[in-house]
């Protein structure tokens, strides 16, 4: 994994950056799952 640039929100904390990425990935998976279910139903 590549190091993410330090932002004001994370304060350069690796754990905060990792958790932020995990949240973004989780949201992406949820959105993709919803779109897939909608496509199947339609």
N, C-alpha and C positions, 0 to 999 in steps of 0.2 A: 504493500500500500504506500502511496506517495503522501508526503506530509502536506497538509492543507495550510494555506497562508493564514497567519494570525489575524483574527478579526476582533473588533471591540467587544462583540457579544461573547465570544468564547474566551477572550482574555488570554489566548495562547495556551489554553488548557487542552491537552490531547483528549482527555475523557469527554470534555464538553463538545469538542469537534466531532469525535466519533459518535457520540449520542445524537448530535445534530444530523449527521449523515444517515444514521440508522433511522431516524424519524422520517427523513426525506425519502429513503428507500421504502419504508413501510407505507407511506402515503402513496407512493408510486404503485406499489403492489396492489393496494386497495382500489385505487382508481382503475388500474388495468383489469382487475377482477370484476369491478362493476361494469365496465364497458364490455367485457367478454360475456357476462351474464345477459346484458341487454341485447347483444347481438344474437345470442342463442335464442332468447325468447322471441325476438322479432321475426 
